[in-house]
Amino acid sequence: MSVPLIDWEPRAPLQRLHLDWLVSAGVEVAVLRLDLIDPLITGNKWFKLNHPLHAAHATGAHGLISLGGAHSNHLHALAAAGKRFGFTTVGLLRGHPQETPTTRDLQAFGMHLHWLGFAGYRARHAPDFWQPWQALYPHLHTVPEGGASLAGAQGCSPLVKQVREQLAGLGWADYDAWWLAAGTGTTLAGVVLAEAGRRRVYGAMAVPEDHGVARNVASILQSAGRVAGDYQLIDASRGGFARVDETLLDFIGVSELACGVPLEPVYTGKALLALKEAIESGRVERGQRVVFVHTGGLQGRRGLEQRA
């Protein structure tokens, strides 16, 4: 049995974001709620999987194999899609066996897990890394960590069309910019490709600058035949990936109460706080209309709450 041809095209609602500091600054923000596309397969991760799934179907692959951590939104979406649509999934995990809300879900969805240790996971960029796994699972299609590839970016390009189709419902004729969290930069690259220079795309990096987001975005754009794009990366990591501080947590708590949109501290919370800081510094000017992408990831905050 091969991967079924999946033509599911989830729709994300576009909603106004109501926060006092936006009103005071004279900036309008609409949030694209990728967290609402499906009860299980939520966020931007599904869009990054769409093209790899079609590639797997075209080659007769039986499923997909990829990498991630014990709280990985990427592996969670992949495992949930495998459960929903009936194909095999395998996850190669960073570190040593541990039980988290995410790994419990992965197993419940039927994903086969392999723990690589930390040294084994660091070797994932080695030229021969995939050879033993392809020998063990010859009928599976490999997906890069986080879906970071041109195919992953192309799967995110339809987000631009979804926004444009909903502008009239907001009373907007147009918008000025995008704002979204960036872990690998793949979703950002997809939006940049679809916008083709028409609007600036801001990426609030959830990882420090030395994690290669800029390099990955540039590589994807080059693979698509673009040497440049209108985008800007901003360090919103607050000192490290999944690094959480009281200022961030307080901001998330106040924001959720004020606007009713759930956030998490790894991606969306940091991105929204970075937007507030950009408005205060004048980077985003009065009168602008900004599309903020809610990239999902809410399942991952269960692990952070567990550790608190």
Secondary structure by P-SEA (a helix, b strand, c coil): cccccccbbbbbbbbbbbcaaaaaacbbbbbcccccccccccccccccaaaaaaaaaaacccccccccccccaaaaaaaaaaaacbbbbbbbccccccccaaaaaaaaabbbbbbccaaaaaaccccccaaaaaaacccbbbbccccccaaaaaaacaaaaaaaacccccccccccbbbbbbccaaaaaaaaaaacccbbbbbbccccccccaaaaaaaaaaaacccccccccccccccccccccaaaaaaaaaaaaacccccccccaaaaaaaaaaaaaaccccccbbbbbbcccccccaaaaaaac
